[in-house]
Amino acid sequence: MPKQYTPEVKARAVAYAMERLDRYTSVYAACADLAPKLNIGKETLRRWVLQAQVDDGDRTGPTSEELAEIKALKAKVRDLEEANDILKASAIFFARELDPRRH
């Protein structure tokens, strides 16, 4: 199971990395060097930094708010599809029960 970091730890790590990005050739290089010092996985830190850059408008891609909205909409679609399947199954059941040819 992935480690869960508090929002404060995440914010401090991202701020620390963002302040020092100009010293490195790439975001990956910065995160590979800084992550062990922060006791965070380098890929975790890299994803956080990239998302922070998107949220700041420095990089293209969906913002954190848009990603949260997409996640909520996918959950809603999943729930509606499940409800639709239940309704279809119950309609088929009752159609069979009410079929005069069965009696």
Gaussian input, Z-matrix of N, CA and C with variables (Angstrom, degrees):
# hf/3-21g

backbone

0 1
 N
 C     1     B1
 C     2     B2     1     A1
 N     3     B3     2     A2     1     D1
 C     4     B4     3     A3     2     D2
 C     5     B5     4     A4     3     D3
 N     6     B6     5     A5     4     D4
 C     7     B7     6     A6     5     D5
 C     8     B8     7     A7     6     D6
 N     9     B9     8     A8     7     D7
 C    10    B10     9     A9     8     D8
 C    11    B11    10    A10     9     D9
 N    12    B12    11    A11    10    D10
 C    13    B13    12    A12    11    D11
 C    14    B14    13    A13    12    D12
 N    15    B15    14    A14    13    D13
 C    16    B16    15    A15    14    D14
 C    17    B17    16    A16    15    D15
 N    18    B18    17    A17    16    D16
 C    19    B19    18    A18    17    D17
 C    20    B20    19    A19    18    D18
 N    21    B21    20    A20    19    D19
 C    22    B22    21    A21    20    D20
 C    23    B23    22    A22    21    D21
 N    24    B24    23    A23    22    D22
 C    25    B25    24    A24    23    D23
 C    26    B26    25    A25    24    D24
 N    27    B27    26    A26    25    D25
 C    28    B28    27    A27    26    D26
 C    29    B29    28    A28    27    D27
 N    30    B30    29    A29    28    D28
 C    31    B31    30    A30    29    D29
 C    32    B32    31    A31    30    D30
 N    33    B33    32    A32    31    D31
 C    34    B34    33    A33    32    D32
 C    35    B35    34    A34    33    D33
 N    36    B36    35    A35    34    D34
 C    37    B37    36    A36    35    D35
 C    38    B38    37    A37    36    D36
 N    39    B39    38    A38    37    D37
 C    40    B40    39    A39    38    D38
 C    41    B41    40    A40    39    D39
 N    42    B42    41    A41    40    D40
 C    43    B43    42    A42    41    D41
 C    44    B44    43    A43    42    D42
 N    45    B45    44    A44    43    D43
 C    46    B46    45    A45    44    D44
 C    47    B47    46    A46    45    D45
 N    48    B48    47    A47    46    D46
 C    49    B49    48    A48    47    D47
 C    50    B50    49    A49    48    D48
 N    51    B51    50    A50    49    D49
 C    52    B52    51    A51    50    D50
 C    53    B53    52    A52    51    D51
 N    54    B54    53    A53    52    D52
 C    55    B55    54    A54    53    D53
 C    56    B56    55    A55    54    D54
 N    57    B57    56    A56    55    D55
 C    58    B58    57    A57    56    D56
 C    59    B59    58    A58    57    D57
 N    60    B60    59    A59    58    D58
 C    61    B61    60    A60    59    D59
 C    62    B62    61    A61    60    D60
 N    63    B63    62    A62    61    D61
 C    64    B64    63    A63    62    D62
 C    65    B65    64    A64    63    D63
 N    66    B66    65    A65    64    D64
 C    67    B67    66    A66    65    D65
 C    68    B68    67    A67    66    D66
 N    69    B69    68    A68    67    D67
 C    70    B70    69    A69    68    D68
 C    71    B71    70    A70    69    D69
 N    72    B72    71    A71    70    D70
 C    73    B73    72    A72    71    D71
 C    74    B74    73    A73    72    D72
 N    75    B75    74    A74    73    D73
 C    76    B76    75    A75    74    D74
 C    77    B77    76    A76    75    D75
 N    78    B78    77    A77    76    D76
 C    79    B79    78    A78    77    D77
 C    80    B80    79    A79    78    D78
 N    81    B81    80    A80    79    D79
 C    82    B82    81    A81    80    D80
 C    83    B83    82    A82    81    D81
 N    84    B84    83    A83    82    D82
 C    85    B85    84    A84    83    D83
 C    86    B86    85    A85    84    D84
 N    87    B87    86    A86    85    D85
 C    88    B88    87    A87    86    D86
 C    89    B89    88    A88    87    D87
 N    90    B90    89    A89    88    D88
 C    91    B91    90    A90    89    D89
 C    92    B92    91    A91    90    D90
 N    93    B93    92    A92    91    D91
 C    94    B94    93    A93    92    D92
 C    95    B95    94    A94    93    D93
 N    96    B96    95    A95    94    D94
 C    97    B97    96    A96    95    D95
 C    98    B98    97    A97    96    D96
 N    99    B99    98    A98    97    D97
 C   100   B100    99    A99    98    D98
 C   101   B101   100   A100    99    D99
 N   102   B102   101   A101   100   D100
 C   103   B103   102   A102   101   D101
 C   104   B104   103   A103   102   D102
 N   105   B105   104   A104   103   D103
 C   106   B106   105   A105   104   D104
 C   107   B107   106   A106   105   D105
 N   108   B108   107   A107   106   D106
 C   109   B109   108   A108   107   D107
 C   110   B110   109   A109   108   D108
 N   111   B111   110   A110   109   D109
 C   112   B112   111   A111   110   D110
 C   113   B113   112   A112   111   D111
 N   114   B114   113   A113   112   D112
 C   115   B115   114   A114   113   D113
 C   116   B116   115   A115   114   D114
 N   117   B117   116   A116   115   D115
 C   118   B118   117   A117   116   D116
 C   119   B119   118   A118   117   D117
 N   120   B120   119   A119   118   D118
 C   121   B121   120   A120   119   D119
 C   122   B122   121   A121   120   D120
 N   123   B123   122   A122   121   D121
 C   124   B124   123   A123   122   D122
 C   125   B125   124   A124   123   D123
 N   126   B126   125   A125   124   D124
 C   127   B127   126   A126   125   D125
 C   128   B128   127   A127   126   D126
 N   129   B129   128   A128   127   D127
 C   130   B130   129   A129   128   D128
 C   131   B131   130   A130   129   D129
 N   132   B132   131   A131   130   D130
 C   133   B133   132   A132   131   D131
 C   134   B134   133   A133   132   D132
 N   135   B135   134   A134   133   D133
 C   136   B136   135   A135   134   D134
 C   137   B137   136   A136   135   D135
 N   138   B138   137   A137   136   D136
 C   139   B139   138   A138   137   D137
 C   140   B140   139   A139   138   D138
 N   141   B141   140   A140   139   D139
 C   142   B142   141   A141   140   D140
 C   143   B143   142   A142   141   D141
 N   144   B144   143   A143   142   D142
 C   145   B145   144   A144   143   D143
 C   146   B146   145   A145   144   D144
 N   147   B147   146   A146   145   D145
 C   148   B148   147   A147   146   D146
 C   149   B149   148   A148   147   D147
 N   150   B150   149   A149   148   D148
 C   151   B151   150   A150   149   D149
 C   152   B152   151   A151   150   D150
 N   153   B153   152   A152   151   D151
 C   154   B154   153   A153   152   D152
 C   155   B155   154   A154   153   D153
 N   156   B156   155   A155   154   D154
 C   157   B157   156   A156   155   D155
 C   158   B158   157   A157   156   D156
 N   159   B159   158   A158   157   D157
 C   160   B160   159   A159   158   D158
 C   161   B161   160   A160   159   D159
 N   162   B162   161   A161   160   D160
 C   163   B163   162   A162   161   D161
 C   164   B164   163   A163   162   D162
 N   165   B165   164   A164   163   D163
 C   166   B166   165   A165   164   D164
 C   167   B167   166   A166   165   D165
 N   168   B168   167   A167   166   D166
 C   169   B169   168   A168   167   D167
 C   170   B170   169   A169   168   D168
 N   171   B171   170   A170   169   D169
 C   172   B172   171   A171   170   D170
 C   173   B173   172   A172   171   D171
 N   174   B174   173   A173   172   D172
 C   175   B175   174   A174   173   D173
 C   176   B176   175   A175   174   D174
 N   177   B177   176   A176   175   D175
 C   178   B178   177   A177   176   D176
 C   179   B179   178   A178   177   D177
 N   180   B180   179   A179   178   D178
 C   181   B181   180   A180   179   D179
 C   182   B182   181   A181   180   D180
 N   183   B183   182   A182   181   D181
 C   184   B184   183   A183   182   D182
 C   185   B185   184   A184   183   D183
 N   186   B186   185   A185   184   D184
 C   187   B187   186   A186   185   D185
 C   188   B188   187   A187   186   D186
 N   189   B189   188   A188   187   D187
 C   190   B190   189   A189   188   D188
 C   191   B191   190   A190   189   D189
 N   192   B192   191   A191   190   D190
 C   193   B193   192   A192   191   D191
 C   194   B194   193   A193   192   D192
 N   195   B195   194   A194   193   D193
 C   196   B196   195   A195   194   D194
 C   197   B197   196   A196   195   D195
 N   198   B198   197   A197   196   D196
 C   199   B199   198   A198   197   D197
 C   200   B200   199   A199   198   D198
 N   201   B201   200   A200   199   D199
 C   202   B202   201   A201   200   D200
 C   203   B203   202   A202   201   D201
 N   204   B204   203   A203   202   D202
 C   205   B205   204   A204   203   D203
 C   206   B206   205   A205   204   D204
 N   207   B207   206   A206   205   D205
 C   208   B208   207   A207   206   D206
 C   209   B209   208   A208   207   D207
 N   210   B210   209   A209   208   D208
 C   211   B211   210   A210   209   D209
 C   212   B212   211   A211   210   D210
 N   213   B213   212   A212   211   D211
 C   214   B214   213   A213   212   D212
 C   215   B215   214   A214   213   D213
 N   216   B216   215   A215   214   D214
 C   217   B217   216   A216   215   D215
 C   218   B218   217   A217   216   D216
 N   219   B219   218   A218   217   D217
 C   220   B220   219   A219   218   D218
 C   221   B221   220   A220   219   D219
 N   222   B222   221   A221   220   D220
 C   223   B223   222   A222   221   D221
 C   224   B224   223   A223   222   D222
 N   225   B225   224   A224   223   D223
 C   226   B226   225   A225   224   D224
 C   227   B227   226   A226   225   D225
 N   228   B228   227   A227   226   D226
 C   229   B229   228   A228   227   D227
 C   230   B230   229   A229   228   D228
 N   231   B231   230   A230   229   D229
 C   232   B232   231   A231   230   D230
 C   233   B233   232   A232   231   D231
 N   234   B234   233   A233   232   D232
 C   235   B235   234   A234   233   D233
 C   236   B236   235   A235   234   D234
 N   237   B237   236   A236   235   D235
 C   238   B238   237   A237   236   D236
 C   239   B239   238   A238   237   D237
 N   240   B240   239   A239   238   D238
 C   241   B241   240   A240   239   D239
 C   242   B242   241   A241   240   D240
 N   243   B243   242   A242   241   D241
 C   244   B244   243   A243   242   D242
 C   245   B245   244   A244   243   D243
 N   246   B246   245   A245   244   D244
 C   247   B247   246   A246   245   D245
 C   248   B248   247   A247   246   D246
 N   249   B249   248   A248   247   D247
 C   250   B250   249   A249   248   D248
 C   251   B251   250   A250   249   D249
 N   252   B252   251   A251   250   D250
 C   253   B253   252   A252   251   D251
 C   254   B254   253   A253   252   D252
 N   255   B255   254   A254   253   D253
 C   256   B256   255   A255   254   D254
 C   257   B257   256   A256   255   D255
 N   258   B258   257   A257   256   D256
 C   259   B259   258   A258   257   D257
 C   260   B260   259   A259   258   D258
 N   261   B261   260   A260   259   D259
 C   262   B262   261   A261   260   D260
 C   263   B263   262   A262   261   D261
 N   264   B264   263   A263   262   D262
 C   265   B265   264   A264   263   D263
 C   266   B266   265   A265   264   D264
 N   267   B267   266   A266   265   D265
 C   268   B268   267   A267   266   D266
 C   269   B269   268   A268   267   D267
 N   270   B270   269   A269   268   D268
 C   271   B271   270   A270   269   D269
 C   272   B272   271   A271   270   D270
 N   273   B273   272   A272   271   D271
 C   274   B274   273   A273   272   D272
 C   275   B275   274   A274   273   D273
 N   276   B276   275   A275   274   D274
 C   277   B277   276   A276   275   D275
 C   278   B278   277   A277   276   D276
 N   279   B279   278   A278   277   D277
 C   280   B280   279   A279   278   D278
 C   281   B281   280   A280   279   D279
 N   282   B282   281   A281   280   D280
 C   283   B283   282   A282   281   D281
 C   284   B284   283   A283   282   D282
 N   285   B285   284   A284   283   D283
 C   286   B286   285   A285   284   D284
 C   287   B287   286   A286   285   D285
 N   288   B288   287   A287   286   D286
 C   289   B289   288   A288   287   D287
 C   290   B290   289   A289   288   D288
 N   291   B291   290   A290   289   D289
 C   292   B292   291   A291   290   D290
 C   293   B293   292   A292   291   D291
 N   294   B294   293   A293   292   D292
 C   295   B295   294   A294   293   D293
 C   296   B296   295   A295   294   D294
 N   297   B297   296   A296   295   D295
 C   298   B298   297   A297   296   D296
 C   299   B299   298   A298   297   D297
 N   300   B300   299   A299   298   D298
 C   301   B301   300   A300   299   D299
 C   302   B302   301   A301   300   D300
 N   303   B303   302   A302   301   D301
 C   304   B304   303   A303   302   D302
 C   305   B305   304   A304   303   D303
 N   306   B306   305   A305   304   D304
 C   307   B307   306   A306   305   D305
 C   308   B308   307   A307   306   D306

   B1=1.4478
   B2=1.5254
   B3=1.3332
   B4=1.4648
   B5=1.5244
   B6=1.3213
   B7=1.4555
   B8=1.5224
   B9=1.3096
   B10=1.4618
   B11=1.5270
   B12=1.3099
   B13=1.4533
   B14=1.5219
   B15=1.3115
   B16=1.4582
   B17=1.5300
   B18=1.3293
   B19=1.4733
   B20=1.5262
   B21=1.3331
   B22=1.4603
   B23=1.5300
   B24=1.3344
   B25=1.4707
   B26=1.5262
   B27=1.3127
   B28=1.4656
   B29=1.5308
   B30=1.3191
   B31=1.4630
   B32=1.5262
   B33=1.3456
   B34=1.4612
   B35=1.5213
   B36=1.3379
   B37=1.4662
   B38=1.5259
   B39=1.3272
   B40=1.4663
   B41=1.5211
   B42=1.3223
   B43=1.4622
   B44=1.5318
   B45=1.3137
   B46=1.4683
   B47=1.5232
   B48=1.3323
   B49=1.4640
   B50=1.5236
   B51=1.3222
   B52=1.4696
   B53=1.5261
   B54=1.3358
   B55=1.4613
   B56=1.5283
   B57=1.3330
   B58=1.4593
   B59=1.5277
   B60=1.3260
   B61=1.4660
   B62=1.5227
   B63=1.3167
   B64=1.4669
   B65=1.5288
   B66=1.3209
   B67=1.4693
   B68=1.5344
   B69=1.3282
   B70=1.4604
   B71=1.5278
   B72=1.3176
   B73=1.4692
   B74=1.5171
   B75=1.3388
   B76=1.4639
   B77=1.5260
   B78=1.3074
   B79=1.4647
   B80=1.5215
   B81=1.3304
   B82=1.4688
   B83=1.5256
   B84=1.3263
   B85=1.4646
   B86=1.5232
   B87=1.3225
   B88=1.4687
   B89=1.5218
   B90=1.3160
   B91=1.4654
   B92=1.5278
   B93=1.3247
   B94=1.4657
   B95=1.5261
   B96=1.3231
   B97=1.4593
   B98=1.5321
   B99=1.3276
   B100=1.4691
   B101=1.5230
   B102=1.3137
   B103=1.4673
   B104=1.5336
   B105=1.3337
   B106=1.4716
   B107=1.5294
   B108=1.3181
   B109=1.4677
   B110=1.5315
   B111=1.3277
   B112=1.4614
   B113=1.5297
   B114=1.3402
   B115=1.4633
   B116=1.5340
   B117=1.3245
   B118=1.4595
   B119=1.5230
   B120=1.3116
   B121=1.4571
   B122=1.5194
   B123=1.3496
   B124=1.4609
   B125=1.5228
   B126=1.3232
   B127=1.4649
   B128=1.5267
   B129=1.3125
   B130=1.4662
   B131=1.5238
   B132=1.3078
   B133=1.4662
   B134=1.5267
   B135=1.3350
   B136=1.4695
   B137=1.5233
   B138=1.3412
   B139=1.4707
   B140=1.5266
   B141=1.3231
   B142=1.4643
   B143=1.5239
   B144=1.3213
   B145=1.4695
   B146=1.5309
   B147=1.3290
   B148=1.4665
   B149=1.5260
   B150=1.3396
   B151=1.4623
   B152=1.5213
   B153=1.3191
   B154=1.4701
   B155=1.5246
   B156=1.3253
   B157=1.4562
   B158=1.5247
   B159=1.3221
   B160=1.4714
   B161=1.5258
   B162=1.3229
   B163=1.4723
   B164=1.5326
   B165=1.3385
   B166=1.4692
   B167=1.5207
   B168=1.3331
   B169=1.4559
   B170=1.5211
   B171=1.3277
   B172=1.4614
   B173=1.5238
   B174=1.3070
   B175=1.4595
   B176=1.5318
   B177=1.3226
   B178=1.4624
   B179=1.5215
   B180=1.3197
   B181=1.4584
   B182=1.5125
   B183=1.3278
   B184=1.4620
   B185=1.5334
   B186=1.3211
   B187=1.4639
   B188=1.5192
   B189=1.3118
   B190=1.4667
   B191=1.5248
   B192=1.3347
   B193=1.4655
   B194=1.5237
   B195=1.3291
   B196=1.4634
   B197=1.5248
   B198=1.3309
   B199=1.4634
   B200=1.5302
   B201=1.3324
   B202=1.4654
   B203=1.5280
   B204=1.3290
   B205=1.4605
   B206=1.5279
   B207=1.3187
   B208=1.4655
   B209=1.5226
   B210=1.3266
   B211=1.4671
   B212=1.5281
   B213=1.3355
   B214=1.4673
   B215=1.5293
   B216=1.3180
   B217=1.4681
   B218=1.5237
   B219=1.3285
   B220=1.4690
   B221=1.5224
   B222=1.3295
   B223=1.4640
   B224=1.5266
   B225=1.3207
   B226=1.4566
   B227=1.5339
   B228=1.3339
   B229=1.4666
   B230=1.5236
   B231=1.3339
   B232=1.4570
   B233=1.5343
   B234=1.3270
   B235=1.4693
   B236=1.5288
   B237=1.3280
   B238=1.4643
   B239=1.5266
   B240=1.3306
   B241=1.4614
   B242=1.5254
   B243=1.3210
   B244=1.4620
   B245=1.5292
   B246=1.3282
   B247=1.4657
   B248=1.5250
   B249=1.3291
   B250=1.4582
   B251=1.5264
   B252=1.3264
   B253=1.4587
   B254=1.5299
   B255=1.3183
   B256=1.4695
   B257=1.5229
   B258=1.3344
   B259=1.4621
   B260=1.5246
   B261=1.3038
   B262=1.4641
   B263=1.5170
   B264=1.3183
   B265=1.4590
   B266=1.5196
   B267=1.3180
   B268=1.4728
   B269=1.5248
   B270=1.3119
   B271=1.4667
   B272=1.5183
   B273=1.3170
   B274=1.4620
   B275=1.5227
   B276=1.3256
   B277=1.4610
   B278=1.5251
   B279=1.3283
   B280=1.4575
   B281=1.5236
   B282=1.3082
   B283=1.4687
   B284=1.5228
   B285=1.3152
   B286=1.4681
   B287=1.5218
   B288=1.3263
   B289=1.4670
   B290=1.5319
   B291=1.3170
   B292=1.4603
   B293=1.5295
   B294=1.3012
   B295=1.4707
   B296=1.5333
   B297=1.3402
   B298=1.4781
   B299=1.5252
   B300=1.2872
   B301=1.4645
   B302=1.5342
   B303=1.3078
   B304=1.4730
   B305=1.5117
   B306=1.3204
   B307=1.4733
   B308=1.4877
   A1=109.17
   A2=117.11
   A3=119.47
   A4=111.89
   A5=114.51
   A6=119.94
   A7=109.93
   A8=115.60
   A9=120.43
   A10=108.00
   A11=115.92
   A12=121.47
   A13=108.93
   A14=115.58
   A15=119.46
   A16=108.79
   A17=116.99
   A18=119.50
   A19=112.76
   A20=116.95
   A21=120.27
   A22=110.88
   A23=116.34
   A24=120.67
   A25=109.60
   A26=115.90
   A27=120.53
   A28=110.46
   A29=117.34
   A30=121.50
   A31=111.25
   A32=117.15
   A33=120.26
   A34=111.30
   A35=116.78
   A36=120.46
   A37=110.80
   A38=116.47
   A39=120.10
   A40=110.06
   A41=117.45
   A42=120.63
   A43=110.59
   A44=116.65
   A45=121.71
   A46=110.45
   A47=116.84
   A48=121.33
   A49=111.19
   A50=117.34
   A51=120.73
   A52=111.39
   A53=117.28
   A54=121.15
   A55=112.31
   A56=115.73
   A57=120.47
   A58=114.43
   A59=118.05
   A60=120.99
   A61=113.00
   A62=117.56
   A63=120.03
   A64=112.99
   A65=116.93
   A66=121.13
   A67=112.35
   A68=116.90
   A69=121.36
   A70=110.76
   A71=115.51
   A72=120.39
   A73=112.46
   A74=117.13
   A75=120.17
   A76=109.54
   A77=114.48
   A78=119.98
   A79=109.35
   A80=115.92
   A81=119.67
   A82=111.03
   A83=117.05
   A84=120.81
   A85=110.90
   A86=116.35
   A87=120.25
   A88=110.46
   A89=116.49
   A90=120.41
   A91=111.43
   A92=117.24
   A93=120.68
   A94=110.44
   A95=117.37
   A96=121.02
   A97=112.26
   A98=116.91
   A99=120.48
   A100=113.98
   A101=118.31
   A102=121.24
   A103=113.39
   A104=119.55
   A105=117.79
   A106=112.77
   A107=117.07
   A108=120.99
   A109=111.01
   A110=115.71
   A111=121.14
   A112=112.22
   A113=116.17
   A114=122.42
   A115=111.44
   A116=114.70
   A117=122.97
   A118=106.86
   A119=116.56
   A120=120.15
   A121=110.87
   A122=116.45
   A123=119.21
   A124=112.12
   A125=117.60
   A126=119.99
   A127=110.91
   A128=116.89
   A129=120.90
   A130=110.08
   A131=115.85
   A132=120.36
   A133=110.72
   A134=116.88
   A135=120.27
   A136=111.02
   A137=117.09
   A138=120.09
   A139=111.26
   A140=117.06
   A141=120.51
   A142=111.05
   A143=116.45
   A144=120.68
   A145=110.30
   A146=116.62
   A147=119.36
   A148=110.75
   A149=117.43
   A150=120.32
   A151=110.90
   A152=117.56
   A153=120.71
   A154=110.10
   A155=117.11
   A156=120.48
   A157=110.89
   A158=117.82
   A159=121.36
   A160=109.43
   A161=116.46
   A162=120.73
   A163=111.71
   A164=116.89
   A165=121.26
   A166=112.36
   A167=117.67
   A168=121.50
   A169=113.78
   A170=117.20
   A171=121.13
   A172=112.84
   A173=117.06
   A174=122.79
   A175=107.49
   A176=116.59
   A177=119.47
   A178=110.40
   A179=115.04
   A180=121.24
   A181=109.89
   A182=116.54
   A183=119.91
   A184=111.24
   A185=115.91
   A186=120.92
   A187=109.82
   A188=115.81
   A189=120.91
   A190=110.94
   A191=116.50
   A192=120.49
   A193=110.44
   A194=116.30
   A195=119.87
   A196=110.81
   A197=116.66
   A198=119.92
   A199=111.61
   A200=116.39
   A201=120.15
   A202=110.43
   A203=116.59
   A204=120.25
   A205=110.76
   A206=117.32
   A207=120.99
   A208=110.10
   A209=117.14
   A210=121.43
   A211=110.59
   A212=116.70
   A213=120.68
   A214=110.69
   A215=117.25
   A216=120.41
   A217=111.87
   A218=116.91
   A219=119.65
   A220=111.10
   A221=116.79
   A222=120.66
   A223=110.24
   A224=116.79
   A225=120.86
   A226=110.69
   A227=116.69
   A228=120.78
   A229=109.77
   A230=116.98
   A231=121.50
   A232=110.84
   A233=117.07
   A234=121.25
   A235=111.08
   A236=116.68
   A237=120.09
   A238=111.72
   A239=116.95
   A240=119.72
   A241=110.93
   A242=116.42
   A243=120.37
   A244=110.63
   A245=116.84
   A246=120.55
   A247=110.48
   A248=117.10
   A249=121.46
   A250=110.69
   A251=118.05
   A252=121.74
   A253=111.06
   A254=116.84
   A255=120.97
   A256=110.19
   A257=116.77
   A258=120.21
   A259=111.59
   A260=118.00
   A261=121.00
   A262=110.71
   A263=117.01
   A264=121.14
   A265=110.96
   A266=116.87
   A267=119.02
   A268=110.66
   A269=118.44
   A270=120.75
   A271=110.25
   A272=117.37
   A273=120.55
   A274=110.26
   A275=117.98
   A276=121.78
   A277=110.82
   A278=116.91
   A279=119.55
   A280=112.02
   A281=117.69
   A282=120.12
   A283=109.85
   A284=117.74
   A285=121.23
   A286=110.97
   A287=115.73
   A288=119.86
   A289=111.79
   A290=116.40
   A291=120.51
   A292=112.93
   A293=117.75
   A294=122.37
   A295=108.89
   A296=118.18
   A297=120.03
   A298=112.14
   A299=119.20
   A300=121.02
   A301=111.57
   A302=117.78
   A303=121.08
   A304=111.88
   A305=118.31
   A306=120.67
   A307=111.19
   D1=135.22
   D2=-179.08
   D3=-65.02
   D4=149.58
   D5=175.94
   D6=-66.23
   D7=144.11
   D8=175.37
   D9=-104.21
   D10=123.48
   D11=179.15
   D12=-104.90
   D13=144.39
   D14=177.72
   D15=-71.55
   D16=154.89
   D17=177.22
   D18=-57.95
   D19=-31.91
   D20=179.93
   D21=-67.13
   D22=-43.96
   D23=178.80
   D24=-62.96
   D25=-44.22
   D26=179.91
   D27=-61.60
   D28=-46.78
   D29=-178.37
   D30=-63.03
   D31=-42.91
   D32=179.46
   D33=-65.81
   D34=-41.23
   D35=-179.30
   D36=-65.52
   D37=-41.90
   D38=179.67
   D39=-66.14
   D40=-43.87
   D41=179.31
   D42=-62.14
   D43=-42.44
   D44=178.87
   D45=-60.81
   D46=-46.07
   D47=-179.03
   D48=-68.67
   D49=-42.03
   D50=-178.47
   D51=-63.15
   D52=-36.48
   D53=179.18
   D54=-64.62
   D55=-27.16
   D56=-173.33
   D57=-107.67
   D58=4.72
   D59=-177.25
   D60=-59.76
   D61=-33.65
   D62=-176.63
   D63=-68.54
   D64=-12.39
   D65=179.63
   D66=-86.12
   D67=-6.81
   D68=-174.40
   D69=-120.94
   D70=162.24
   D71=-178.72
   D72=-78.04
   D73=-24.03
   D74=-178.84
   D75=-154.89
   D76=167.92
   D77=176.27
   D78=-63.30
   D79=-40.61
   D80=-179.97
   D81=-60.48
   D82=-45.94
   D83=-179.92
   D84=-61.51
   D85=-41.58
   D86=179.26
   D87=-63.20
   D88=-46.26
   D89=-177.33
   D90=-69.27
   D91=-36.46
   D92=177.99
   D93=-63.12
   D94=-35.01
   D95=-179.91
   D96=-81.91
   D97=-40.40
   D98=-173.47
   D99=-84.72
   D100=-30.23
   D101=-174.40
   D102=-57.55
   D103=-47.02
   D104=178.99
   D105=-60.91
   D106=-33.03
   D107=178.72
   D108=-66.99
   D109=-28.89
   D110=-178.77
   D111=-96.26
   D112=-1.41
   D113=-178.11
   D114=60.16
   D115=43.59
   D116=179.78
   D117=-132.01
   D118=147.63
   D119=176.52
   D120=-63.80
   D121=142.81
   D122=-176.38
   D123=-65.52
   D124=-35.60
   D125=179.13
   D126=-71.20
   D127=-36.00
   D128=176.44
   D129=-61.54
   D130=-49.14
   D131=179.81
   D132=-62.88
   D133=-40.99
   D134=179.48
   D135=-60.55
   D136=-44.50
   D137=179.11
   D138=-64.28
   D139=-39.47
   D140=177.72
   D141=-62.63
   D142=-44.56
   D143=-178.37
   D144=-65.72
   D145=-44.44
   D146=178.74
   D147=-60.76
   D148=-42.49
   D149=179.03
   D150=-65.88
   D151=-37.39
   D152=177.26
   D153=-63.86
   D154=-38.51
   D155=177.48
   D156=-65.55
   D157=-38.90
   D158=176.56
   D159=-64.03
   D160=-45.94
   D161=-179.11
   D162=-63.04
   D163=-32.05
   D164=178.72
   D165=-81.80
   D166=-9.18
   D167=-179.51
   D168=87.41
   D169=8.38
   D170=-179.86
   D171=-82.47
   D172=-15.14
   D173=-176.10
   D174=-141.43
   D175=149.58
   D176=179.48
   D177=-83.69
   D178=154.17
   D179=178.49
   D180=139.84
   D181=173.30
   D182=179.89
   D183=-72.87
   D184=135.45
   D185=178.74
   D186=-72.97
   D187=169.72
   D188=179.12
   D189=-59.99
   D190=-39.13
   D191=179.32
   D192=-65.03
   D193=-41.78
   D194=178.94
   D195=-65.85
   D196=-39.10
   D197=177.78
   D198=-64.43
   D199=-39.12
   D200=177.53
   D201=-65.17
   D202=-40.17
   D203=178.18
   D204=-65.31
   D205=-42.30
   D206=178.46
   D207=-61.50
   D208=-42.83
   D209=179.27
   D210=-61.73
   D211=-44.20
   D212=179.60
   D213=-65.07
   D214=-40.87
   D215=179.22
   D216=-66.38
   D217=-38.47
   D218=176.92
   D219=-63.83
   D220=-39.78
   D221=177.57
   D222=-64.15
   D223=-40.74
   D224=179.69
   D225=-65.34
   D226=-42.47
   D227=177.99
   D228=-61.45
   D229=-43.44
   D230=179.03
   D231=-59.85
   D232=-44.02
   D233=178.85
   D234=-64.83
   D235=-42.38
   D236=179.91
   D237=-66.70
   D238=-38.12
   D239=177.48
   D240=-65.42
   D241=-38.80
   D242=177.72
   D243=-64.91
   D244=-44.30
   D245=177.93
   D246=-63.34
   D247=-39.00
   D248=178.72
   D249=-63.58
   D250=-42.08
   D251=178.00
   D252=-62.85
   D253=-40.76
   D254=178.21
   D255=-63.97
   D256=-43.79
   D257=179.07
   D258=-64.23
   D259=-39.92
   D260=177.44
   D261=-62.45
   D262=-45.34
   D263=-179.53
   D264=-63.52
   D265=-41.16
   D266=179.85
   D267=-70.00
   D268=-35.47
   D269=177.65
   D270=-64.29
   D271=-41.73
   D272=177.75
   D273=-64.55
   D274=-42.73
   D275=179.59
   D276=-60.25
   D277=-49.71
   D278=-177.36
   D279=-70.45
   D280=-30.86
   D281=175.86
   D282=-63.18
   D283=-39.94
   D284=177.57
   D285=-67.56
   D286=-41.77
   D287=-178.73
   D288=-64.38
   D289=-35.46
   D290=-176.46
   D291=-91.05
   D292=-0.63
   D293=-178.48
   D294=-67.81
   D295=117.54
   D296=-177.42
   D297=-67.14
   D298=-20.73
   D299=-179.36
   D300=-73.34
   D301=-17.32
   D302=-179.29
   D303=-80.38
   D304=-16.99
   D305=-173.38
   D306=-99.65

